[in-house]
Amino acid sequence: MKMLKTLQFHFLKINTIGMSKRCLWQWIDDTFNRLDDDRIKEIGPNLACAEWLMKNGAQVRWKGCKEFVSHYNCLPNVTSCNLGQFLIEQVYAGKEASISHIGFNYFKNCKNISKVEFVGCNTIDNEALNKLNILKDYLTSLKINGCINVSDQGIMSLEQLQALKYLELKNLQFLSEPEATIDHLKRKLPECNVQYYNE
């Protein structure tokens, strides 16, 4: 009995430490994704959005440019440039990114974002996909690949994105009814080329 209690305490201690680490990382993610209204007013929605994305490991491509910018230090100097010339056209969030729905309000007034890719980004979940409706009038291309926290509910919410012309869904292991979900999207988004792959 004494040994059983010792084992239970040991397991509880390990489990509590694990929970504390998760809570700490969650707190850090939430802090880095929190909206800064003063910063948006200071430098405008596009640069503030780019700062948020890069601070959380994502990349942006400016309108008129071919290359992505991935390093926070590569952002333009806000005191020596015309801020209005930097307009985000494309967003890429891969495995190293930690953007979450908490920061999606940064997308407001970024009216040139037409392409978004989420590839193996574990902080993208159903709530994040639902909040993409902020870009519903501008987003024409969306790719979601290997995001483990996305299920049918999140994918169904993409029906709000009426401007979409291309939607690629790939390696989404938590879709319980993929055929029904994809058929639903095709009906709701008749102008969109919906592609689904499960490799």
Solvent accessible surface area in square Angstrom, and as a share of the most:
residue,aa,sasa,rsa
1,M,170,0.76
2,K,171,0.73
3,M,147,0.66
4,L,97,0.48
5,K,126,0.54
6,T,80,0.47
7,L,106,0.53
8,Q,104,0.46
9,F,136,0.57
10,H,102,0.46
11,F,137,0.57
12,L,110,0.55
13,K,109,0.46
14,I,96,0.49
15,N,61,0.31
16,T,68,0.40
17,I,83,0.42
18,G,24,0.23
19,M,97,0.43
20,S,62,0.40
21,K,123,0.52
22,R,149,0.55
23,C,85,0.51
24,L,97,0.48
25,W,157,0.55
26,Q,102,0.45
27,W,156,0.55
28,I,47,0.24
29,D,34,0.18
30,D,34,0.18
31,T,48,0.28
32,F,89,0.37
33,N,0,0.00
34,R,137,0.50
35,L,58,0.29
36,D,66,0.34
37,D,82,0.43
38,D,107,0.55
39,R,66,0.24
40,I,40,0.20
41,K,166,0.70
42,E,114,0.51
43,I,6,0.03
44,G,23,0.22
45,P,41,0.26
46,N,14,0.07
47,L,4,0.02
48,A,2,0.01
49,C,0,0.00
50,A,0,0.00
51,E,21,0.09
52,W,2,0.01
53,L,0,0.00
54,M,11,0.05
55,K,93,0.39
56,N,6,0.03
57,G,27,0.26
58,A,0,0.00
59,Q,44,0.20
60,V,0,0.00
61,R,31,0.11
62,W,14,0.05
63,K,105,0.45
64,G,79,0.76
65,C,60,0.36
66,K,184,0.78
67,E,133,0.60
68,F,74,0.31
69,V,29,0.17
70,S,65,0.42
71,H,100,0.45
72,Y,100,0.38
73,N,121,0.62
74,C,87,0.52
75,L,27,0.14
76,P,25,0.15
77,N,93,0.47
78,V,46,0.26
79,T,121,0.70
80,S,85,0.55
81,C,44,0.26
82,N,100,0.51
83,L,49,0.24
84,G,52,0.50
85,Q,106,0.47
86,F,40,0.17
87,L,52,0.26
88,I,0,0.00
89,E,40,0.18
90,Q,20,0.09
91,V,0,0.00
92,Y,57,0.22
93,A,0,0.00
94,G,2,0.02
95,K,169,0.71
96,E,113,0.51
97,A,6,0.05
98,S,28,0.18
99,I,0,0.00
100,S,11,0.07
101,H,43,0.19
102,I,56,0.29
103,G,0,0.00
104,F,0,0.00
105,N,44,0.22
106,Y,11,0.04
107,F,1,0.00
108,K,110,0.47
109,N,98,0.50
110,C,0,0.00
111,K,117,0.50
112,N,43,0.22
113,I,0,0.00
114,S,27,0.17
115,K,85,0.36
116,V,0,0.00
117,E,35,0.16
118,F,0,0.00
119,V,41,0.24
120,G,9,0.09
121,C,0,0.00
122,N,80,0.41
123,T,37,0.21
124,I,0,0.00
125,D,42,0.22
126,N,34,0.17
127,E,93,0.42
128,A,0,0.00
129,L,1,0.01
130,N,70,0.36
131,K,50,0.21
132,L,0,0.00
133,N,53,0.27
134,I,38,0.19
135,L,0,0.00
136,K,90,0.38
137,D,97,0.50
138,Y,64,0.24
139,L,0,0.00
140,T,48,0.28
141,S,18,0.12
142,L,0,0.00
143,K,66,0.28
144,I,1,0.00
145,N,34,0.18
146,G,22,0.21
147,C,1,0.01
148,I,77,0.39
149,N,74,0.38
150,V,0,0.00
151,S,32,0.20
152,D,24,0.13
153,Q,135,0.60
154,G,1,0.01
155,I,0,0.00
156,M,71,0.32
157,S,19,0.13
158,L,0,0.00
159,E,53,0.24
160,Q,58,0.26
161,L,1,0.01
162,Q,114,0.51
163,A,26,0.20
164,L,2,0.01
165,K,114,0.48
166,Y,59,0.22
167,L,0,0.00
168,E,30,0.14
169,L,0,0.00
170,K,47,0.20
171,N,48,0.25
172,L,3,0.02
173,Q,122,0.54
174,F,113,0.47
175,L,15,0.07
176,S,94,0.61
177,E,110,0.49
178,P,39,0.24
179,E,142,0.64
180,A,55,0.43
181,T,4,0.02
182,I,13,0.07
183,D,73,0.38
184,H,31,0.14
185,L,0,0.00
186,K,99,0.42
187,R,163,0.60
188,K,94,0.40
189,L,5,0.02
190,P,100,0.63
191,E,127,0.57
192,C,14,0.08
193,N,75,0.38
194,V,10,0.05
195,Q,59,0.26
196,Y,62,0.24
197,Y,86,0.33
198,N,105,0.54
199,E,155,0.69
